[in-house]
Amino acid sequence: MNEIAPPVTAEQAMTEQRLREELAACYRLIAHFRMSDLIFTHISVRLPGPEHHFLINPYGLMFDEITASSLVKINLEGHKVESSPHPVNPAGFVIHSAIHSAREDAQCVLHTHTKAGCAVAALKCGLLPVNQISLEFYGRVAYHDYEGIALDLDEQKRLVHDFGDKSVLMLRNHGLLTVGETPGQAFMRMYYLEKACEIQLAAQACGELILPPAAVCEHTERQFNDPGRPLQEGELNDPDAMQLAWAALLRLLERVAPDYRS
């Protein structure tokens, strides 16, 4: 049974609208960069407040059709809490609800079924430090073994345990998942995770791999993920890179799909 959402304050309404636009942008960008799977997979974002309400895609729409206003507000069980002409797929929220409820930092959860992502998730070696792009994720990837289509609520606790505190999850024989404190952060992680998978498959198809030493991998991971660390003499950093990239992506959408905000 659908619950009735309490009235929202003006500040909450402004925040929800901003999150609607950011999440709609995330859907459109996943479609633009060919990481969607028809109407399947999901990107969800948690709304502020104690109600544990979320925004998710209207089931049946392609990702390049999704707008801010068409996103559906649901509860932790995947049921609508506001009137909407669009259906939702509660079963598709099984993975997302488990992660949202267990991880305070997982404000946005993004899941894909791309060719490269599914292929690397099926490799025993998983993601390798093949290239500079993949080193962002060095030591930061979790793995969860395949248990069938994610319809079993009992799987949630095992998935959360396997994910731990990582920002990237490879669902074995299934696909990729990233989390972020914002839709932009979750998208940027997925964009580069997908690139890392593509590069790895291309390199493995060509011959024997050359992998950097572990110390270099660890250093590069810190360069990516801890830009505020004390710098060594002669070392530079770029702490605003991801924010600038996300802003550029939003400008791209304004050119190619400005209706995402509607």
HELIX and SHEET records of a PDB file:
HELIX    1   1 ALA A   10  HIS A   32  1                                  23    
HELIX    2   2 PHE A   63  GLU A   65  5                                   3    
HELIX    3   3 PRO A   90  PHE A   93  5                                   4    
HELIX    4   4 VAL A   94  ALA A  102  1                                   9    
HELIX    5   5 LYS A  115  ALA A  121  1                                   7    
HELIX    6   6 SER A  134  PHE A  137  5                                   4    
HELIX    7   7 GLU A  155  PHE A  163  1                                   9    
HELIX    8   8 PRO A  183  CYS A  206  1                                  24    
HELIX    9   9 ALA A  214  ASN A  225  1                                  12    
HELIX   10  10 ALA A  241  VAL A  256  1                                  16    
HELIX   11  11 PRO A  258  ARG A  261  5                                   4    
SHEET    1   A 7 VAL A  72  ILE A  74  0                                        
SHEET    2   A 7 PHE A  54  ILE A  56 -1                                        
SHEET    3   A 7 ILE A  43  ARG A  46 -1                                        
SHEET    4   A 7 CYS A 108  THR A 112 -1                                        
SHEET    5   A 7 GLY A 175  GLY A 180 -1                                        
SHEET    6   A 7 VAL A 168  LEU A 171 -1                                        
SHEET    7   A 7 VAL A 141  HIS A 144  1                                        
END                                                                             
